[in-house]
Amino acid sequence: MLEGEFKLRDFIKFNFNGKLLERKIIGIDTSKKILNNRPNVGIMIESLDEKESDDLRNWNPQNTIGRIYQNRK
């Protein structure tokens, strides 16, 4: 289990259908629901186009870990 902090305009890297994607975080959505004794947090990311957005919306990741790193200036 990973812990840490992130903010808008940080980047996340994650595996999606066998490809490593790197996208900017453009929104953060917190929920009052607690899962496994941890807050439930959703992140909104910038996508390349409508097709990628649709593919990501329909994705059901299982045990996927994203690596978040700070914005490069």
Phi and psi in radians as a Rosetta constraint file:
Dihedral C 1 N 2 CA 2 C 2 CIRCULARHARMONIC -1.841 0.35
Dihedral N 2 CA 2 C 2 N 3 CIRCULARHARMONIC 2.559 0.35
Dihedral C 2 N 3 CA 3 C 3 CIRCULARHARMONIC -2.294 0.35
Dihedral N 3 CA 3 C 3 N 4 CIRCULARHARMONIC 2.756 0.35
Dihedral C 3 N 4 CA 4 C 4 CIRCULARHARMONIC 2.814 0.35
Dihedral N 4 CA 4 C 4 N 5 CIRCULARHARMONIC -2.939 0.35
Dihedral C 4 N 5 CA 5 C 5 CIRCULARHARMONIC -2.205 0.35
Dihedral N 5 CA 5 C 5 N 6 CIRCULARHARMONIC 2.689 0.35
Dihedral C 5 N 6 CA 6 C 6 CIRCULARHARMONIC -2.599 0.35
Dihedral N 6 CA 6 C 6 N 7 CIRCULARHARMONIC 2.834 0.35
Dihedral C 6 N 7 CA 7 C 7 CIRCULARHARMONIC -2.491 0.35
Dihedral N 7 CA 7 C 7 N 8 CIRCULARHARMONIC 2.989 0.35
Dihedral C 7 N 8 CA 8 C 8 CIRCULARHARMONIC -0.981 0.35
Dihedral N 8 CA 8 C 8 N 9 CIRCULARHARMONIC 2.519 0.35
Dihedral C 8 N 9 CA 9 C 9 CIRCULARHARMONIC 1.317 0.35
Dihedral N 9 CA 9 C 9 N 10 CIRCULARHARMONIC 0.000 0.35
Dihedral C 9 N 10 CA 10 C 10 CIRCULARHARMONIC -1.248 0.35
Dihedral N 10 CA 10 C 10 N 11 CIRCULARHARMONIC 2.938 0.35
Dihedral C 10 N 11 CA 11 C 11 CIRCULARHARMONIC -1.991 0.35
Dihedral N 11 CA 11 C 11 N 12 CIRCULARHARMONIC 2.669 0.35
Dihedral C 11 N 12 CA 12 C 12 CIRCULARHARMONIC -2.228 0.35
Dihedral N 12 CA 12 C 12 N 13 CIRCULARHARMONIC 2.439 0.35
Dihedral C 12 N 13 CA 13 C 13 CIRCULARHARMONIC -2.000 0.35
Dihedral N 13 CA 13 C 13 N 14 CIRCULARHARMONIC 2.357 0.35
Dihedral C 13 N 14 CA 14 C 14 CIRCULARHARMONIC -2.714 0.35
Dihedral N 14 CA 14 C 14 N 15 CIRCULARHARMONIC 2.734 0.35
Dihedral C 14 N 15 CA 15 C 15 CIRCULARHARMONIC -1.517 0.35
Dihedral N 15 CA 15 C 15 N 16 CIRCULARHARMONIC 2.253 0.35
Dihedral C 15 N 16 CA 16 C 16 CIRCULARHARMONIC -2.322 0.35
Dihedral N 16 CA 16 C 16 N 17 CIRCULARHARMONIC 1.954 0.35
Dihedral C 16 N 17 CA 17 C 17 CIRCULARHARMONIC 0.880 0.35
Dihedral N 17 CA 17 C 17 N 18 CIRCULARHARMONIC 0.771 0.35
Dihedral C 17 N 18 CA 18 C 18 CIRCULARHARMONIC 1.475 0.35
Dihedral N 18 CA 18 C 18 N 19 CIRCULARHARMONIC 0.024 0.35
Dihedral C 18 N 19 CA 19 C 19 CIRCULARHARMONIC -2.054 0.35
Dihedral N 19 CA 19 C 19 N 20 CIRCULARHARMONIC 2.496 0.35
Dihedral C 19 N 20 CA 20 C 20 CIRCULARHARMONIC -1.527 0.35
Dihedral N 20 CA 20 C 20 N 21 CIRCULARHARMONIC 2.039 0.35
Dihedral C 20 N 21 CA 21 C 21 CIRCULARHARMONIC -1.833 0.35
Dihedral N 21 CA 21 C 21 N 22 CIRCULARHARMONIC 2.571 0.35
Dihedral C 21 N 22 CA 22 C 22 CIRCULARHARMONIC -2.235 0.35
Dihedral N 22 CA 22 C 22 N 23 CIRCULARHARMONIC 2.041 0.35
Dihedral C 22 N 23 CA 23 C 23 CIRCULARHARMONIC -2.362 0.35
Dihedral N 23 CA 23 C 23 N 24 CIRCULARHARMONIC 2.672 0.35
Dihedral C 23 N 24 CA 24 C 24 CIRCULARHARMONIC -1.450 0.35
Dihedral N 24 CA 24 C 24 N 25 CIRCULARHARMONIC 2.443 0.35
Dihedral C 24 N 25 CA 25 C 25 CIRCULARHARMONIC -1.408 0.35
Dihedral N 25 CA 25 C 25 N 26 CIRCULARHARMONIC 2.124 0.35
Dihedral C 25 N 26 CA 26 C 26 CIRCULARHARMONIC -2.014 0.35
Dihedral N 26 CA 26 C 26 N 27 CIRCULARHARMONIC -0.060 0.35
Dihedral C 26 N 27 CA 27 C 27 CIRCULARHARMONIC -2.855 0.35
Dihedral N 27 CA 27 C 27 N 28 CIRCULARHARMONIC 2.666 0.35
Dihedral C 27 N 28 CA 28 C 28 CIRCULARHARMONIC -2.303 0.35
Dihedral N 28 CA 28 C 28 N 29 CIRCULARHARMONIC 2.262 0.35
Dihedral C 28 N 29 CA 29 C 29 CIRCULARHARMONIC -2.177 0.35
Dihedral N 29 CA 29 C 29 N 30 CIRCULARHARMONIC 2.031 0.35
Dihedral C 29 N 30 CA 30 C 30 CIRCULARHARMONIC -1.792 0.35
Dihedral N 30 CA 30 C 30 N 31 CIRCULARHARMONIC 2.626 0.35
Dihedral C 30 N 31 CA 31 C 31 CIRCULARHARMONIC -2.112 0.35
Dihedral N 31 CA 31 C 31 N 32 CIRCULARHARMONIC 2.650 0.35
Dihedral C 31 N 32 CA 32 C 32 CIRCULARHARMONIC -1.400 0.35
Dihedral N 32 CA 32 C 32 N 33 CIRCULARHARMONIC -0.102 0.35
Dihedral C 32 N 33 CA 33 C 33 CIRCULARHARMONIC -1.358 0.35
Dihedral N 33 CA 33 C 33 N 34 CIRCULARHARMONIC 2.374 0.35
Dihedral C 33 N 34 CA 34 C 34 CIRCULARHARMONIC -1.853 0.35
Dihedral N 34 CA 34 C 34 N 35 CIRCULARHARMONIC 2.255 0.35
Dihedral C 34 N 35 CA 35 C 35 CIRCULARHARMONIC -2.079 0.35
Dihedral N 35 CA 35 C 35 N 36 CIRCULARHARMONIC 2.215 0.35
Dihedral C 35 N 36 CA 36 C 36 CIRCULARHARMONIC 0.917 0.35
Dihedral N 36 CA 36 C 36 N 37 CIRCULARHARMONIC 0.752 0.35
Dihedral C 36 N 37 CA 37 C 37 CIRCULARHARMONIC 1.095 0.35
Dihedral N 37 CA 37 C 37 N 38 CIRCULARHARMONIC 0.390 0.35
Dihedral C 37 N 38 CA 38 C 38 CIRCULARHARMONIC -2.296 0.35
Dihedral N 38 CA 38 C 38 N 39 CIRCULARHARMONIC 2.564 0.35
Dihedral C 38 N 39 CA 39 C 39 CIRCULARHARMONIC -1.114 0.35
Dihedral N 39 CA 39 C 39 N 40 CIRCULARHARMONIC 2.578 0.35
Dihedral C 39 N 40 CA 40 C 40 CIRCULARHARMONIC -1.606 0.35
Dihedral N 40 CA 40 C 40 N 41 CIRCULARHARMONIC 2.080 0.35
Dihedral C 40 N 41 CA 41 C 41 CIRCULARHARMONIC -2.188 0.35
Dihedral N 41 CA 41 C 41 N 42 CIRCULARHARMONIC 2.341 0.35
Dihedral C 41 N 42 CA 42 C 42 CIRCULARHARMONIC -1.984 0.35
Dihedral N 42 CA 42 C 42 N 43 CIRCULARHARMONIC 2.532 0.35
Dihedral C 42 N 43 CA 43 C 43 CIRCULARHARMONIC -2.084 0.35
Dihedral N 43 CA 43 C 43 N 44 CIRCULARHARMONIC 2.506 0.35
Dihedral C 43 N 44 CA 44 C 44 CIRCULARHARMONIC -1.807 0.35
Dihedral N 44 CA 44 C 44 N 45 CIRCULARHARMONIC 2.314 0.35
Dihedral C 44 N 45 CA 45 C 45 CIRCULARHARMONIC -2.099 0.35
Dihedral N 45 CA 45 C 45 N 46 CIRCULARHARMONIC 2.728 0.35
Dihedral C 45 N 46 CA 46 C 46 CIRCULARHARMONIC -1.339 0.35
Dihedral N 46 CA 46 C 46 N 47 CIRCULARHARMONIC 2.323 0.35
Dihedral C 46 N 47 CA 47 C 47 CIRCULARHARMONIC -2.001 0.35
Dihedral N 47 CA 47 C 47 N 48 CIRCULARHARMONIC 2.843 0.35
Dihedral C 47 N 48 CA 48 C 48 CIRCULARHARMONIC -1.271 0.35
Dihedral N 48 CA 48 C 48 N 49 CIRCULARHARMONIC -0.657 0.35
Dihedral C 48 N 49 CA 49 C 49 CIRCULARHARMONIC -2.812 0.35
Dihedral N 49 CA 49 C 49 N 50 CIRCULARHARMONIC 3.117 0.35
Dihedral C 49 N 50 CA 50 C 50 CIRCULARHARMONIC -1.069 0.35
Dihedral N 50 CA 50 C 50 N 51 CIRCULARHARMONIC -0.684 0.35
Dihedral C 50 N 51 CA 51 C 51 CIRCULARHARMONIC -1.079 0.35
Dihedral N 51 CA 51 C 51 N 52 CIRCULARHARMONIC -0.806 0.35
Dihedral C 51 N 52 CA 52 C 52 CIRCULARHARMONIC -1.094 0.35
Dihedral N 52 CA 52 C 52 N 53 CIRCULARHARMONIC -0.710 0.35
Dihedral C 52 N 53 CA 53 C 53 CIRCULARHARMONIC -1.032 0.35
Dihedral N 53 CA 53 C 53 N 54 CIRCULARHARMONIC -0.795 0.35
Dihedral C 53 N 54 CA 54 C 54 CIRCULARHARMONIC -1.103 0.35
Dihedral N 54 CA 54 C 54 N 55 CIRCULARHARMONIC -0.775 0.35
Dihedral C 54 N 55 CA 55 C 55 CIRCULARHARMONIC -1.044 0.35
Dihedral N 55 CA 55 C 55 N 56 CIRCULARHARMONIC -0.762 0.35
Dihedral C 55 N 56 CA 56 C 56 CIRCULARHARMONIC -1.193 0.35
Dihedral N 56 CA 56 C 56 N 57 CIRCULARHARMONIC -0.647 0.35
Dihedral C 56 N 57 CA 57 C 57 CIRCULARHARMONIC -1.078 0.35
Dihedral N 57 CA 57 C 57 N 58 CIRCULARHARMONIC -0.611 0.35
Dihedral C 57 N 58 CA 58 C 58 CIRCULARHARMONIC -1.586 0.35
Dihedral N 58 CA 58 C 58 N 59 CIRCULARHARMONIC 0.005 0.35
Dihedral C 58 N 59 CA 59 C 59 CIRCULARHARMONIC -1.337 0.35
Dihedral N 59 CA 59 C 59 N 60 CIRCULARHARMONIC 2.433 0.35
Dihedral C 59 N 60 CA 60 C 60 CIRCULARHARMONIC -2.165 0.35
Dihedral N 60 CA 60 C 60 N 61 CIRCULARHARMONIC 1.444 0.35
Dihedral C 60 N 61 CA 61 C 61 CIRCULARHARMONIC -1.205 0.35
Dihedral N 61 CA 61 C 61 N 62 CIRCULARHARMONIC 2.520 0.35
Dihedral C 61 N 62 CA 62 C 62 CIRCULARHARMONIC -2.092 0.35
Dihedral N 62 CA 62 C 62 N 63 CIRCULARHARMONIC 1.989 0.35
Dihedral C 62 N 63 CA 63 C 63 CIRCULARHARMONIC 0.992 0.35
Dihedral N 63 CA 63 C 63 N 64 CIRCULARHARMONIC 0.692 0.35
Dihedral C 63 N 64 CA 64 C 64 CIRCULARHARMONIC -1.545 0.35
Dihedral N 64 CA 64 C 64 N 65 CIRCULARHARMONIC 2.333 0.35
Dihedral C 64 N 65 CA 65 C 65 CIRCULARHARMONIC -1.938 0.35
Dihedral N 65 CA 65 C 65 N 66 CIRCULARHARMONIC 2.290 0.35
Dihedral C 65 N 66 CA 66 C 66 CIRCULARHARMONIC -1.843 0.35
Dihedral N 66 CA 66 C 66 N 67 CIRCULARHARMONIC 2.465 0.35
Dihedral C 66 N 67 CA 67 C 67 CIRCULARHARMONIC -1.754 0.35
Dihedral N 67 CA 67 C 67 N 68 CIRCULARHARMONIC 2.101 0.35
Dihedral C 67 N 68 CA 68 C 68 CIRCULARHARMONIC -1.826 0.35
Dihedral N 68 CA 68 C 68 N 69 CIRCULARHARMONIC 2.373 0.35
Dihedral C 68 N 69 CA 69 C 69 CIRCULARHARMONIC -2.421 0.35
Dihedral N 69 CA 69 C 69 N 70 CIRCULARHARMONIC 2.785 0.35
Dihedral C 69 N 70 CA 70 C 70 CIRCULARHARMONIC -1.235 0.35
Dihedral N 70 CA 70 C 70 N 71 CIRCULARHARMONIC 2.735 0.35
Dihedral C 70 N 71 CA 71 C 71 CIRCULARHARMONIC -1.013 0.35
Dihedral N 71 CA 71 C 71 N 72 CIRCULARHARMONIC 2.320 0.35
Dihedral C 71 N 72 CA 72 C 72 CIRCULARHARMONIC -1.539 0.35
Dihedral N 72 CA 72 C 72 N 73 CIRCULARHARMONIC 2.268 0.35
